[in-house]
């Protein structure tokens, strides 16, 4: 029988509430190790290798994709969870799964899908992540989805915190299998969400520097980042090493801050169990000083990277392709491949919108571009 770690904190997730479809748990792996492994083996996880983080994959081999981002989030999340004596496997599973619902082209693709499907509730990538692990994966004989534990599903649904007005699919699933949406998620889920923030900012700085959207000198004025840069330049003159050393120090400082602030909050709250965490306010977070740093980095990246003219051009094209694909297939579901077409029903119907949402959201960047060409360019074979 699998032995529970003896050093877990009282407020860590200890016993699972189970799975929607009951299964006999493994003798040598915890339920959360199985969750993590199921995510790693899923089709949706593999596709993240070819889905945009900021730069479309064909723009360069060294820029981050949704897959590399998810792996980096998992590493940061696991490090924080270990220090806080949380369940590392649940934390890692949530970190690896948090972006499974992203469509091609990242946020630009999400915007395009949301526009095309606005009359049918739009598109939400967190809801699509939950849909992926509960419906869309077809790997097991006994059930659709991955049949993750209640705790993993809760953490995915509440990746951004409690949900007073959940997206349609999350509300629909919650009616079948309640996920306690109005309260905080576990500390493990909160760690995964903060690790996402740390990885996003630090690694987008790295990719922006690599793409020459801005320079090291231009980030020198940012709080924390400037200090890390000065320390890095005191160690080496090689620009690539300075860049890596700067980003490493920024991540380290942010992680240390999350750990220290979270330890302070947990000590003040002294939660007896995970249920006390769910009943409280957020227990994982940045200090007030780091909130200021984090916001300054976000604002810099918004102006200098996410709204850079080169990124704007690709964002415009990606949004246009995704919206056009979804809109065309919604009006003409007969253009869908047979297995999808049979499920779509009538054009411009809610049923067709759901099928189109799943079809387009599941595409990689490359497949979306190829499908757009097949549907719009007469010179390209169907």
N, C-alpha and C positions, 0 to 999 in steps of 0.2 A: 504494500500500500504506500502511495506517495506520502512523504512526511512533510508537514508544514514547516517552513522555516521558523526557527525558535526565536530569532532576533527581530521579527516584525514588530513594529510599533502597535500599540493598542488601536490606533485609529486607521491602520492599514486594512485593506480588504483581506479578509481571512477565509471565510467560507462563501462559496458561490451560492446564489439563489437557484442555480441550475440553468438548463437550456430549454428553449421553447419546445423542442422535440427531445424528450428524455433519451439519454444515452448512458451507457456504463462508462464511467471515467477510467482512464488508464492507471495502472498500478505504479508506473514509473515516471509519469508526467503530471503536473498539476493541470487543472482545467484551463488555466491561463497560458501555460506553455502550449497546449493544444490550440488555443485561440491564435496565438502568435504564428504557429506553424501553418495553420489553415490559411491565414492571411498571406504568408510568404508563398504558398503554393497556388494561390488563386490566379485566375486569368487577369483580373483587374489589376493586381499588383504588378504582374509582368508588363502590362501595357504602359505603366507609369514611366518606363524607360524611354518611351517615345512620345511623351506628353510634355508640353511647355511648362517651364517654371516662369521665366521672363523671356528668354530667347528661344525661338523656334529651333528645334534640334538641328536642322540642316544649316543653321548659321555658324555652327562650330561644335567640335567634339568635346570641348573642355568646359562648356557652360553647364550649369546644373539643370537637370530635368526633374520632373515630379518624383522619379524613383530615387535619384541621389539625394534630393531634398528630404524625402521620407526616411532614408537610411541615416542621414545626419540628425534629423529630429529624434530618431530612436536612440542614437548614441547619447545625445545630450539628456534626453528624458531618463534613460536608464541610470546615468551618472547621478542625477538629482534624486531619483527614487532610492538609490542605494544609500545615499547620505541621510535621507529622511526615514529610512527603514520601512519603505513601502514595498508593495509587491512589484518587483522589477518586471516580471513576465507580463502582467496585465498592462503595466505602463508601456512596455515595448510594443505589445500588440496594438494598443490604441495609437501609438505614434506611427507605426507602420501603416495602419488602416485609415488614418485621418483624411487622406487625400484620394481615396479610392474612387470617389464619385466625381472627380474633376473631369470635365470634357476635354477635347483637344484644344490646344492653344491657351490653356490656363484661364485667367480671369476674362480675357477677351472672348474666348469661346463661351464662357458662362454668360457673359452679357448678350452675345448673339443669340444663344438658346433662349435666354429669358425673354428677349424681345419677340422672337418668333412664336413662342408659346405663351405669350402674355394673356391671351384670352382663356387659357386653360390652366392658370395658376403659375405660369412662369417656370423657372428652373432654379433649384437651390442645390449646390454641390454637397452640402452636409446631408441633406435628405437623400440625395442620390447615393452617397456612401452607405447609408443605412439600407437603402433599397438593394444595393449590390450584394451586401452580406446576408440579406434575408430572403431575396427573391432571385436575383439575376445569375448568380453562380450556379451552375448545374454540374456538380462534381460527385454528388453523393446519391446513392440509390434510394435512401429513405426520406430525403427532404430536399427542397430548394434552398439555395443560399449556403452559408457556411455553418449555420446553427451555432453561433458563438454564444458564450455565456451571457447571462443577464447583465453582468457588470460591464462586459465589453460593449454590448448594445447601448447601455445607458451612457457610457462614456462617449461613444460615437455620436449619439443623438444630441448630447449636451456638450459638444466640443467647445462651443462658445458660451457655455453657462446655461442656467435654467431657461426654460422656454415657456413664456406666458402665451405666446401665439405661435405655435409650431407650424412649420410648413406642412402642406397637405399630407404627404406620405408619412411623415413622422407622427402626425395626429392619428392617421388611419391605423398605423401599426400599434401605436400606444393604446388604442381602443381594443386591440386584440391581445396585446401583451404589455401591460402597463409598465412604463419606465420611470415613473416618479418625476415627470418632466419639470414640475414647478420648483423642485429643490435643487441644491447644488449637487454636482456629480462627486464621485469619490476624489480623494486627494490624488490618486493615481491618474485619473482623467484630467485633473487640473494641471498636473505636472506635464502631461503630454501636450496640453494646449500652450503652456508657457514655453516649453522647449521648441514648439513650432515658431513662436514669436522670436526667440533668440536666434534660431537657425535662419529664419527668413531675413532678418535685418543684417546679420553679420555676413551671410553668404551672398546676399545681393550686393553688399559693398564690395565683396571680392570679385563677383562677376562684372560689376560696373567698372571697376578698375581694370580688369582684364580686357574688357571691351573698349577701353579708353573713352568711356562716356564722361569721366571726370578723372582727376589726377590725385596722387597722394597729397600734394600740397593743398588741394581743394577740400580734402576732408580733415585737414589739420586743425580747423577751427571748431570741429564738432566736439562736444564734451565727451570724455572718456576715450573716444577714438583718437583725438589729437594727442592725448597723453600716451596711449599705446603706441602711436606712430613715433613719437619722440624716443620712447624706450627702444623701439625696434631699430631706429636709425643709429642709436648708440651702440648697437651690436654688429651691424653690417652695413655695407654700402650697396650691396646688390639689391636692385629694386624689387625683383621677384621675391627675394627672401624677406625684404622689408614688408611687402604686402602680406605674405603669409604670416609673418610674426605678428603684425598688427592685428589681423583678423583673429589669430589664435588668442591673443591677449584680450581682445574685446569679448570673445565668447567666454573665456575663463572668468573675467570680471562679472559678466552678466549672470553666469551660472552660480558663482559664489554669492552674489547678491540675492538671487532667488532662494538659495539654500538658507542664508542667514535670516532673511525676512520671513521665510516660511517657518523656520524653527522658532522665531519670535512669536509669530501668530499662533502656532500650535501650542507653545508653552503657555501663552496667555489663555487660550481656550481650554486646554487640557481635555480634549475630547476622549471620552471613554471608549468609543468605538467608531466605526465608519458611519453609522447612522447619525452620530452627533456631528460629524463633518458635514453630512448632507443637510442638517438642520441649521447650520451656521452660515456666515458669510464666507467668501472665498478665503481659504487657508493658505493657498499658494499664490505668491505674487512678488513683484518688485518692491523695493523700498521707495520712498517718495523721491529720493535723489535719482534713482535709476529710472523711475517713471519719466522724469524730465529728460534724461539721456535718451531713453527709448523713443520718446516723441520727437526729439530733435533729429535722430537718425531717420525715422520714418518720413519726416517732412523733407529732409535732404534728398532721400531716395525718390520721393514722389516728384519733386521738382527736377532733379538732375538725371534720374534714370527712367522711372515709369512714364514720364512725360517728355523724354528726350525725343527729338524728331525722328531718329532712326527707329526707336521703339514704337513711337506713334504710328509710323507707316506700317510696321508689321502688325500692330494691334488693330489698326483699321482693316487691313486685309483679312486678318484672322476672324475678326468679328463679322465682317461681311460674308465670308465663306460659310461660317457656322450658321448664321441667321438665314442665308440663302438656302443652304442644304435643308435645314429644318422646315423652313417655310414651303419649299418646293415639295418635299415629301409629305407634308401635312395636306397640301392641296391635291397631291397625286400619290397616294399610298400604293397605287398599283405599280409604281416604279421601285418599290422596295423588293429586296430578294424574297423568294417564295416563303421561307419560314417566317419572316417578319410580316409580309403582306397578308398572310392568312390570319394573323392576329389583329391587324390594323382596323378592319371594318371600313366604314364609310369615310370619305374625305371630309376634312374639317370637323371631325367628331372628337369628343374627349378620348375615346378609345384610340383613335389614330394618333392623337397628341401624345398619349402615354407611350405608344410603341415608338414613335419618332424620337421622343426624348431619350429612351433607352438606347436606341440604335445609334443616334448621333453622339450621345455622351460617352458611349463605349468605344468610339473611334480614337485611334492615335492621330497625331498631327498629319503624318504622311498619308494615312488612309483617308482622312477627311479631304485632303487636297486632291488625291486621286479620284475619290468619289465625286467631288465637285466637278472635276474635268470630265468624268464619264457621263455626268448628267447634263452638262452645259456645252461641251465642245464636240461638235459633230465629227471632228477628225479623230477623236479618241474612242476606241472600241468600248462597247457597253460592258 
